[in-house]
């Protein structure tokens, strides 16, 4: 969700950081927006994100994602970002590396040459906010509806599941119509039959 440098250097030892998130399908977007506003949360202007997801050759949906690297190529406001995530505790607790790339088409070809294949295309409109150490994303995803993502970056030795429980408490306290999902957007888009490269 955010641009992070996941190699935090401590002396001579690099410690990986994890992106830990929880995701909810939003039953009523207006109610969620009002609940956030009531807590003083101001969402950013909407930004369109065009994401291509990739999986390693030999992996297929239905297999475990734990310990498997997945790539994403995102275009947002004319910038192209390459992200590689490896799920650790579960699909929403990942070691993440991200960098900007100059040419989307060349990077698309390079990712495939490295042994990944394109899975699904995800297009969404995103608004963001920060609450303490949490990053919030309100997404309207083409074909599958509105979602709320809540994320924190933690050190590699932090408990992803413990942090997810803390994030979930914040979501529940909003008292908005939210249904938690453990699926990632690529799985949700694929399940809806909206595969496109």
N, C-alpha and C positions, 0 to 999 in steps of 0.2 A: 504493500500500500504506500509506503514512503520510501524515499531515497535514503539508504543508510549505508554506512561503511561498516561491514560486519567483522572486520579484523581490528579489534581494539588491542593496542599494544601495551603490555604491562611489562616493563623491563625488556627482556628479550623473548618473552613468551607471548604469542598471539592467542587471544581468547575469542572464540567465535561468539557472536551475539545472535539471539534468536528473535524473530518476529513472532509474537504470540497474539492470536486474535480469536474473537468469537464473532459469529455471523448469524443474523436473524432475517427471516422474511418478514416484511412489514405488511400488516393487514390493512392499515389506514395511514397513508403518508401524512395527511394533514394533522392527524392526532399526534403522530411522532414529532412533527415539526413544532407543534404547540407545546409538547412536553419538553422538548429541548429548549425552546425559547423561554419557558417558565423558569428554567434553571440558568438562564443567562447565556446559553450556548448560541453563538452566532455562526451560522454556516457560511462558508465561502461562496463566491459566485460559481455557477456550474462550469465544469470542464468536461469535454468529451474525450474519452479514452478508447482507443482501438487496439485491442490486445490479440495477439496470436499466441496460443499455447502450444508447447511442444513436450513430448515424452521421449524417453530413450527407446531406441529400437529394441524390441523384445518385450517391452512392457505393454500391457493393455488394461483397459478399464475392467475392474473386478479384481485385479491383483492389488496387493498391498502397496501403498505409496511410501511407507516408512523406510527411511534410509535411501530412497531413490531420488536422484536429482531431476528436477523439471525446469524447463526454460520458458520464459515469456518475453515476447517482443512487443513493446507498447509504443504507440505514437500518441502524443498529447501536446497540443499547441505547437505542432511542427517539430517537436523534439522526439527522438527515438531512444528508448531505454531498454537495455537487455537486463533481465533479472533471472537468476538461477536460485531456486529454492529446493531445499532438501528437508522433507518432513522428519521430525525427531520424535516427539511424544505422540503426536497425531497429525492429521493433515493440516491443522491450523496452528501448529507450533513448528516453525521451520528455521533452519539456518539459511540466511539470505545474503546474496551478493548482487549488487546492481551497479551498472555504469551506463553512461550515455554513449551512443554510437552514432556515427555520421550518416550511414547509408542503410536504410531498412532492408532494401532488397538484397544487398550484398550480405548483410548479417543473417537474413533469412536463409540464404544459400549456405553460409558458413555453419549455421547451427545444424543444418541437415548433414553437412559433410562431417561434422563432429560426432554424428551418430544419433541424432534426434529426428523425430518425425512430427509434422504439424498435426495437432489433434482438433482443436476447435477455435473459432474466432469469437471473441467476446467484445461487444460494443456497449458502452454504458456512459451515462452522464453522472459525474461525481461531484458532490459538495463535501467539504471537510471542515473539521473544527478540532481544537485541542482543549482537553479538560485535564488539568494537572499533567500526569505522565501518560495519559491516554490520548490516542488519535482516533477520531470518529470519522467515518465515511458514510454518507447517505448516498446510495447508488440506485439509479434507475437503469436496469439492465435490459437491453433489447430482448423481447420475447419471453422474459421470465419474471419481470416485475421489479418492485422496490425492495432494497435490502439495507440493513444497518450493519456495518462492521465496526468493531471496537478493538483497538490494537495497542500493545505496548512492546517496546524493545527491552529485552532482558539479557543479562550476561549468560554465557553458555552453561554456567553451573546453576542457573535458576530453574525452578520447577515450572514448566510450561502449563501443566494442568492446574497448579495452584493459582497461577496468574489468571488463567481462563476462568476460574471460579470467582476471582475478584472482579473481573470484567463483567461476568454474568450478573453479579449482584448490582452493579451500576445499571445494567440494562433492565433488570427486573424493577428497580426503583423508579424507572421512568413511567411505569404503569401505562405503557402504550401497547397496542396490539402487535406483539412480536412473537414469532415462532422460531426458536433456535434451530439451526441446521449445522451438521458437522461436515457438509459437503462444500467443496470449493466451487467457484464459478464455472470452471471448465466441466466439472462433473454435472452441475445443474443444467448448463447449456446443452451438453451432450444428451442428458436424459430427456430434454425437451425436443430433441431431434433437430437442433439448430446448428448443425456442423457446417462450417464454411472456412475456407482457407483464403 
